[in-house]
Every structure is written in structure tokens, then in C-alpha cells.
């Protein structure tokens, strides 16, 4: 029992040091199970854009920005997914959508969608909203979180 407690303390200490680190591209399940609570650099994050070419450097920017915005909640986050889509209409006006999905440990998931004229603007709006939503969900009392999940 003591060794498990020490590893959690070490994990929390490591998370404090990695607070603003970028999220990982992937983490093997065996490693994740062994770790238990994963730090920001061990939490997997996927960037998806089916049928869409992303702007230069947007994947790296997203990984860094998500680490900066959501890294402080690293021990509560199981996984994050960023999805981009083209919402352009038939008249040719460029419009992009971005959806940020964050899976929280023991609290369900948070999904935020935004749209804008550029991919980067849509991402920035979505990640700002997801930071607020994750903070609100984590601070919610446990009984309210369970009630919301049961509906």
C-alpha cells in the first residue's frame, strides 16, 4: 500500500513540474495502466482532420496550446481529441469548425465546438471554451456530476 501511495505522490510532483508541457501523441495502454494517474506529457491527444489539409504547423501548435491551457488539469484528464472540419457553404465562403473533446477521469467528457473563418481561430475559440468547461466540471461537487451523467 505504501509503495502505491509513494508513486501517487511522485506522480503529483512530476505533474506539477510538467504543468504546461505538450500532450503526448500516444501512450501505450500498458504504460498508462502502470502509471495510474497520468501526467500531462503522458496524456494522449489526437488531432483529426478527415478530408482536410491543416494549416502549416497547426498540429504542433495545437499540441502545445492544449498543454498550456489544459495541462494544469493533467491528472484529471484521460485523453483529448481535436477534430477539424470544413463547413464551407456552396457559395464558397470559407468556414472551419473545431471540436475539442476531453475525457475526464471519473467525470465523463467535455465537448466544445466552435467555428470561424480560419482553422487556427476556430481552434483558439474551442480551446478557450474547453478550458472553462473543464474547470467548471472539475470544481462541480461529485453528487452533481453523477446526477448530470445519469441523465
Secondary structure as GFF3:
##gff-version 3
##sequence-region A 1 151
A	DSSP	alpha_helix	2	17	.	.	.	ID=ss1
A	DSSP	alpha_helix	29	35	.	.	.	ID=ss2
A	DSSP	three_ten_helix	40	42	.	.	.	ID=ss3
A	DSSP	beta_strand	44	48	.	.	.	ID=ss4
A	DSSP	alpha_helix	58	70	.	.	.	ID=ss5
A	DSSP	three_ten_helix	71	73	.	.	.	ID=ss6
A	DSSP	beta_strand	77	86	.	.	.	ID=ss7
A	DSSP	beta_strand	96	104	.	.	.	ID=ss8
A	DSSP	beta_strand	108	116	.	.	.	ID=ss9
A	DSSP	alpha_helix	119	139	.	.	.	ID=ss10
A	DSSP	alpha_helix	142	150	.	.	.	ID=ss11
###
